[in-house]
Amino acid sequence: MNQIGYCLDLLRQLVAIPSVSQNEEQIACFLRDFLRDELCMSAEIQHAGNKSYNVRGQKLREGAVRRLMLGGHIDTVPPTDRWTTDPYRLEISGDHICGLGAGDMKGGLAAQLTVLRMLRAEGIALDCDIEFLGLADEERHSIGANAYVEERKKEGSSFQDTFFIMAEPHYDNIVIGATGKVLYRVDIYGAGGHASTPEQGINAIDCMAEFLTHVNRILTPRYTHGTCASHCCLRVESSYQGYSLNIPEHCFCLLNKQLNPAENADLFGDELKQLYQKHVNRGSIAVTRQIPSYPSYQLASDQKDVAGLTGFLKQKFNHTPELRINQSVSDGNILYSSLHIPTILYGPQGVDFHTEREHLLKPSLISYIEQLYQYLITRYSE
């Protein structure tokens, strides 16, 4: 079996299927059929909400005490108008495998499915339950991961001795945890009046500008010194409409805050209000949490599955990826925090994802397939 050719052909088919967040039904159905036809798994799609669908395949082994989970998210970001090639056509240029989602993360999904296909073709059985999970909407609000959590809780599923290798585009590092993330809406209310005499009212826009200046002045040094995770203002808007010489009475912003394990989302919201009262102290402020929200998580470097994988990679391949706490979130935050599934991010290396330059590095794809194949037959074979 030419595993690289097989993988690239599968990846070509995956990239050709548009699967922007909230439009994953077509790719979920494709993967369901692949899991059934090529891997002889029981497979189904799950409606996660709106036009989003998960896909789940399982191969259960009688008496198994371990469960291996593979997969990751099946959605992509939308292509921008800066693409100079067809984003839905896979193109290979030297070591670069280009296409929307090729790096993040259809290349990783194709690689893992190729490994499972290799094992089946060679008649190698693993002494564990195997689950392949494709999740919708990770690039947006992770409604796929949350829907999966709710379904597993209703079933009363046990995830004791489970290990999930998400094929996110991390090859030179293995993500064993991640900051959390909370989106806050900050509303500032001033007082109206005629804009020709602004001193007679409270301009909510001016208050917001002053507030955000102090937020950056106080929080940015904490982040650069590593005592807290990052923050970023995503949007500022006022209620001013058309042209009228009125003092803007209301302004709001959306503020994203990453959270280290030691940080608390509610306490940070309180800190924002206290900061406003101390440094602005005009009008009033309201801080509310919005969707999405992700808890932070972290596996220990000596956790048995993490140590088993890293030890194997070093001994067998002299490959020593850094163990990293990611500064961005993934569905792993949700699955670990809600179902206590030890989850790592480890896949072939993607580059410049979320841009028109997105590509997958072919050497990492070749190495990843061989490493994952050897790891599974060493740690999970009969």
N, C-alpha and C positions, 0 to 999 in steps of 0.2 A: 504493500500500500504506500503510495507516494503521499505521505501525510501533509507535506507543505502544499503541494498542489491541491490536495483535497480541501485543506483549510482555506486557501485563497479562493477556491471556487465557492465554498460556503460563504465566506466573507463577502464575495462579490454579490451573492444573492441577498445577503442581509442588508448591505449598503443600498441596494437597488430598491428596497422597500422603505418608503417614507414612514418615519415613526417619531415625528415631533411630539413632544409631551402632550398628552391627552388625545393622541391619535395613534394608539398602539395596537388596535385590534388586528390589523393585517399581519403585522410581524408576530404577534402572539399566536395567531392561527398557523402561520408558517412554522414556528418553532414547535407548536403542539404536534403537528403532523410529522416533523422531523424526529421528535422524541419517540413517537409511536413507531414510525416506519423504519428508522435507521438504528434506533437504540432499544427498541422493544420495551419501552417504558409505558406505564400507565400515565396518561397525560391529559390535562384539561386547562382551559382558560378560565380566568376568574374576572368578573366585572368589578373593577375597582371604583368606578364612579365616572360620571360624564361619558367621555368616549375612551376612557382608559381601561386597559385589560392587562392582567398578569398572566403568566403561563407557568405551569408547574408540572414537572415530570418526576415520577418515582419508580425506583426498582427496589422492592422490599425483599429482604433475605430472611427466611425463617430462622428465628433464634438470634438475630443480630442484636448486639448490645451497643453498637456504635452507628452513628449516622454521619455521612459525608455530604455536605452541601456545596454545590458549585453554582455559578451564574452571576447575576448582577442586574443592572438596569438595561432595559431594551429601548428606552426613548433617547432622543437626541434633542439638542437645541435647534431652533430654526436656522436654515442657511441664510446668510446675509447676501446682499447684492454685490458684495466684493468678491464672490467666487468667480474665477475666470474659467473654470471647467464645470462640467455637470457634477454637482455635489452627490448625485445618486449613481454615479458611475465610478467604479473602482479603477484607479490608475496606478500603475507601478512604475516608478522612476528610480532606478538604482536600488538603494535600500529603503526608499520611501514608498509606503503604501498609502495612497491618498484617497479620501472620500469622506463624506459627512458621516461621523460616527465610527470611522475606521479605527481611530485612536481611542475614542471614549464612547462606548467601549465594546463595539461589535467585534473588534479584532480579538479581544479577550474571550468573548463568548464563543466565537468560532474556534479558537484554540482549545478551549475546554471541551467543547463538543467533539472536536477532532480526536482528542485523547480518549474520550469515552468510546468513540467509534473504533479506535485502534484496539482498545481492550476487548470489545465485543468481537471484532474480526479475528483476534488471536485466541479467543475462547478463554480469556482470563477473567475469572470471577473474583469479586472483592468480598471480603467477609464483613460487610456493613451494608446498611441501607444507603441508597444513593438518591439524592434529590437534586434536580436541576431546577432553579428558580429564576425566572425572568420577571423583573419588577417594572411597573410603569411609573412615569411621572417623577423620576428621581431628579431630573433637571429643573423641576418646578417645586411642587409641594410634597412629593413623596406620598401621594395618596395610595400608590400601589403597595408600598411597604406597610402603611397603616392598615390597609384592607387585609393584607396577609396576616398581620398580627391578630386582628379581630377574628378572622376565620380560624386560626390555630387555637386561640383561646376558647372559642365555642366548642371546638373538637376536644378540648382538654389535652392537647398534644403535649408530650414530654420531649424535652430537648436535652435530656441528660446525655453526656458524652457525644455531643454534636460539635462539628467543626465546619465553618463556612469559609471557603476561599472565594471571595469576590474577585472577579478578573478585571478589576479597575486598572487603569494604565500606570501601574507602579511596578517597575522591574528592578531598578537599582536600589530601591527601598521597599520595605514591607510595612504597610500602615497597620499598627496594632491598636490604634485609638484615634480619637479626633476631638477637636473642640466641639462644643455645642453651638447652637445658633438660635437667636431670638430676634424677631422683627418687632420693633416698637413703633407705635404711632404717637407722636408728640403733638398735641394741640395747644396753641397759645391763643388766648383771648385778650384783646385790648379794649379800647374804648373809641367810639366813633367821633366824628367831627369833621369840620371843613379842613381840607388838606392845605389851604393857604395859611392856616394857623395850627400847625401840627403839634405845637406845645400844649394845645388845649385838649388833645386826645391821647390815646396810647396806640402807637402804630405796631400792630402785631408782627409785621414783617421785620421791623427794626429789632423788636424783642427776640425774634427767632434768630436773626443774624448774630446778635450779641450772645445769645445762648449757645449757638453752634460754635462760635469762636472760643468760648470758654470750655466747651466739651472737648474740642481739639487740643486746646492748650493744656488741659489737665490730663486727659486720657492718653494722648499720643505718647508722651514720655513713658508712661507705664508700659505701654505695648512695646516700645523700642527697647526697654530694659527688661522685658520678659516677665513682668509681674502680672500682666493680664493679657487677654486675647484682644484682637483688633475690633475696631468699630468703623462704620462707614455710613455716611448720610446718602441715601439713595434717591430722595425726592423731596422737593420743597414746593409748596403751593399755597396760594392764598385764595380767599373768597372774592377777591376783586374781579369784577367782570366789566368788559367794555371800557368806556372812558367816563369816569366821573371823578370829581375832585373831592373824594371822600377818603378819610383815613381808614386803611384796612383794619377791620376789627378782628379778623381771624386768620390764622396761618397754621399750617400743619407740615410736619416732615415725617418721612419714614426713615428710621434709623436701624441699621443692622448691627447686631452685636454678637460677635463670636464669644464663646464662653469656655474658659479652661475648667477642668474638673473642680477647682476650688472656688469658682465664681458661681454666684446665685442670681438667677434671672430676676426674681422679685426684688432682691436687695439692690440690683443695678437700677431697676425702675425707680426705686425710692431715691437712689443717689441722684438720678437725673432731676427729680423734683427739688431735692435739696440744693443742688447746684444752681438751679434757676432762681430759687428764692434768695440765695446768697449773693449771686452775681448780677442778676437782672432785677428781680423784685418789683416788676411792674405788671399789671394785668394778672392773669392766672394761667396755670399750666395743667394739663391732664396728660397722663402717660398710660397707654393701654397696650397690651400684648396682642399681636396679630398672628395670623398664619403666614408662613410656617414657623414651627418651633421644634428644635432638635436638642435632646440632652447630650452632654458630652459622655465619652466612655474611654476606657483604657484597659488593655490587657497587660498583664505582667510579662516581662521578657522571658521569664522562666515558666510561663504557663505551658502545660505539657505539649499542646499541639504546636504552639509557636516555637518552643525549644526543639521539638521533633523535626519540624520543617527546616528551621535555620541550621540545625546541626547536620541534617542530611545534605542540604545544599552546599555547605562548606566542605563536608567530607567527600561527597561524590563529585561535585562540579567545581570546587574551589570558588564558589560564588557566595559572597558575604554581603548581602543587601543590608543597608542600614535599617534599623527598626525605628519607625517614625510615628510621632503623633501628628496627624494631619491638621492643617490650619483651616481646612474646609470640611464640610459635612458630607455624609453619604447615607445610604439606606442602612449601613452598618450601625450608625448611631441608634436607629430605631429598633432594629432587630436585637441588638445586644441589650439595650436598656429595657425593652418590653418583654422579650422572650428569653433573655440571658443566653443567647447563642454566641459563643466565642467567634468573632468575625474578624478576618483580616482582609486587606486589599492587596492583591498580588496578581499581576498580569503582565502581558507584553507591553513595552513602553510606547505610550502615545505622546505626541509632541504637538504643541500649538492647538490643542483642542479648543473648541468654542470659537475658532477663527476659520477664515478661508484657507489657511495654511495647514489645517489639521492633517496629520499623517501618523502612521504606525511604522516603527522601525523594524524592518524585516529580520535583521539578525536576532533581535530580542524575541520575535515571534518564534523563530526556529528553536532557539534555546529554551524558551518557556515550554513549548510542547514537549520537548525531550525531558526537561526537568520534572514537569508535572506527571508525565507518564511514568518515569522511574520512581518518583515519590509514591505514587499510588500503588504500584505493584510491590514496593518495598514495605510500606506501612500498612496497607489495607488488603493485600492479596491473601488468599487462603494459605 
